[in-house]
Amino acid sequence: MKLYGEMAAVVALVIVGVTLMEVKESNAARILMAVPIGTRSHMNFFMPIAEHLVQRNHTVTYLSGYESSNKHPNIRVIFVPDIQIFNNMQQLFTTDSRTAMTSILDDMKRTCIKALAYEGVQRLVDEKFDLVILHIAFSECFLSFVHNLKIPFIFVNPNKVVGAYGPIAGTPAFPALLNSFFIDLEYPLTFTGRMISTLYDILLMTTYDWFVISRYVLRDKAI
């Protein structure tokens, strides 16, 4: 009788252990984290997000324009070469932000599509994911994964959401109160300064929609 009781206790413990493992597994998500565009320092923001996700038993496929030394078994890094447009940008230490951004306008139109067309990324098309995490800058073409799989997505950004990216992320902007990111106005803002900041943000949004997003749409229709 005592032996039977001990065996029953062991069986109960095994059942509880298996059940907990199944519950833990059922809560695990397969996450595609597409952050191919950015500087090397941006990885100091993006990679810790991936590391915390795998600590919660999720698996992360991490698309990056830089190679990573992370060896966690639940983080699969896919290195996408030759897409770092910021390597071609003029130095912000010696050039104003508007001139620096203008120097990479042509690259902006092509970089996301180039990353999406990379062979290592194309292999992911037939895989299943539960969530897509996107860098808000120049990664809109990766929303095709969201569309095809009918899954949610999250925008992430290592800086504040500015200019054209406000409407994309659904983040309200207040350029009449807070100086636009790319122009240097003195505080407190005058009425003229508020008008300039507001109109400049509208110009940025319109230009981004026409110059970048429309090309993604045309390319998608052509494919």
Secondary structure, DSSP 8 states (H G I E B T S, - for coil): -HHHHHHHHHHHHHHHHHHHHHHHHHT--EEEEEE-SS-GGGHHHHHHHHHHHHHTT-EEEEEESS------TTEEEEE--S--GGGGS--TTTS-HHHHHHTTHHHHHHHHHHHHHSHHHHGGGGS--SEEEEESSS-GGGHHHHHHHT--EEEE-SS---TTHHHHHT----TTTS--TTS---SS--HHHHHHHHHHHHHHHHHHIIIIIHHHHHHHHH-
